[in-house]
Amino acid sequence: MPRIDIPNRDQSASDWIRHKDGLWIPYRKVNYIYWFRLLQIAEKDPNFSVNWRKYKKWGGKKAVMGMSFDNWWREYWRDCFGLVERTDKQKFPFTTTRPKTESIRLSWLCYRFKDAPMKIGKRRNTLDIANAVYRFELGLDSRSKKPRDAVSERFSYTSLNPHGKKMSEDGNFYDVDQKELTNTVNRALKRARETMGRVCEGQFP
């Protein structure tokens, strides 16, 4: 999907994508990937209850839980998100015109690995979550390469390595602040829970 640069007073044109068949989608496809993934997680999590009536046009629970994103997207994106004109009413509008994709991804990943076994941390497993995300993004665990969407969006979570180093302004290296890392993970987990609460009612992010 090529990016189309057309000025818009309300929304940057770089957020709008024109598909090869001429239809517009209001946001980059990767944002819908995370909506789909968080919806799947929410359905499996006993702490959440998805209102599937909000997702009839998505094919409902059977389609979302039984299909890969790529297969689901091919079948449903036109009816759910495709617009003939950019002024047409969106069936599934985002709650913001500026979704912070990298923040959404980090929230999804931290929640995905929230049950990482405690090996590094002494009381909580936040450092283990950070380590799991770091290894996943770099393709270090049972993967031959980085995740496709991480590569295409140029995401980098090397700073989440609990055993890593950071460079100071004067060019010297210092150990990662584990307290800072714990705070980063906790904030991401909080955002994930808040986002999934909205996702359960058909809203994102």
N, C-alpha and C positions, 0 to 999 in steps of 0.2 A: 504494500500500500504506500504510494508516494505521498509525501507531504505537500499540501497546496498552500501557497502564501497569498491569501486574500485578506485585505484589511477588514477589521471588524471592531466597532467601538466597544463592544461588550466582552469580547473574547479574542485572544490572540489566534491568528489564523494557523499558527503552528500546531494548535490543539485539534484543529479540524482535519479530517482525513477524507479524501475522495477515493472511493473504491473504483476498481477498474471498470465496473459496470455502470458507473455514473452516480451511484448513490453516495451520500455523505454519511459519515459517522462523526459525532461531536467530539470524541476523544480518541486517543491512540488505542489501538487494539489491546496493548499490554495492560491497560487499566481494567478492561473487561475480564482479562484473564484472572486478575486478583479478586474481582467481584465473584466470579465463578468459583474460585478456589476457597474463598472465605465462606461462601454459601455452603459448599460441601462440608467444610470443617464444622460449621455451625450445626448442620443437620446431624452430624455424628457425635456432637458434644452434648452430654446430658444437661449442661448448664444453659443451653439455648433451646428455643422452640421456634422453628421456621414457620411462618405463615405462608404456606404454599399457594394460597389463593392469589397472592401477589405475583406469582410466577407462572401463571397459566400460559402466557405467551412464550415462556421459556421451555415449554414442554412439561412443566411440572416436576415433581420429585423424581419420577421415573427417568426422565431425560437427563436431568442434572446429575443424579447420582449414578446413572448407568452408562454415561458416555464420557469419552475423553473431551477435553476442551476443544481440540481441533475439529473433531467430528461434530460436536454440538454447535460450534460456531458456523460451520458450513451450512448447517440445516436451519439455524434460527436467527442469525445476525440480521438478515434483511427485515424480517418482521419485527424484531425487537428494537433495533437501533438504526436501521437504514432510513435516511431522509432524502426525498427528492430535492427539496430546497432547504437551505440552512435555517430558514425562518419557520419551517414546519414544526409542529408540536412534538416534542420528544416523548416517547412512551415510557422510557426509563431514564429520566434526567438525573444527573449527578447532583449532589447537595452543594457542590461548588464548581465554579468554572475553572478552577486551578487545582486539580488534584495533585498532591505531592506523591508522585509515583514511587520514588525511592523510599519514602517514609512508609508508604502502604506495604511495599515489598518487605521491608525490615520487620514490620509488625506481623505480617503473615508468617515469615520465617521463624521469628522468635516464638510465636504461638505454636507453630508446627513442631518445634523442637522443645516445647516447654517441659516435656517429661524426660529430657535427657538425663541419664544416670549421673548422680553426683560423684564426681571424682576429683574436681579441682577445688570447688567451693567447700567451705567448712560447715555452713549452716544452710544456705540456699544453693540452688543449682544454676544461678544466673550466669556464672562464669562458664559452666558446662554448656548452657544454651548458646552463649556467645561463641564458644569454640565449635559447636556443632554447625552453627550458621556459617562461620568462617570456613570450615572445611567443606561444607556443601557448596558454597559459592566458588571456591577454588577447584572443586572437583577432586577432592582428596580422598573421599570415601566411596569406594566401589563405583567410581565414575572415571571415564577416560577423558572427559572434558567438562568445562563449566556448563551450567544450565543455559539453554538457548536464549531465554528471555533476559538472563543476566548479561550475556554477551552483547546482545543487540542493544540493550539500554546502557551498556558500559557501567554497570553497577560494580562497586568495589567495596568489600567489607574486610579488607586486610587489617583495619584498625580494631576489629573484633577479636583478633588473636590474643588470648590472655597471656601468651608467652612472647608476644611480639615487642617491637620497639617503635618508638616515635621519634621524629626528628624535630629538634627545637629550632627556633629562628636563627640561632648562631651555628647551626649545622651539626650539633652534637645529638647523639641518640640517648634516649632514656626509656626505662621500662614503662609499659602501659599501666595507667592508673586503674587498678582493679575496682576501686570504689566507683570511679567514673564509668567503667564498663558495666558494672552492676546497675547503675542508675539508667544507663542507656537501654539495657534489656528490660528493666522494669517499666520504663516509659513506653517501650514498644509493645509490651504485653498489655498494658493499660489501653493503648490505642487500639490494639487488636480486639479486645473485649468490647470496647465502645463501638467499633466499626461493625463487628458481627451482630451487636444488638440492633443496629440500624438495618443491616443486611437482612435480618430475620423479617423485617417489615417492608422489604422491597426498596430500601434506600442505600445509597453508596456515594462516597465513602463516609 
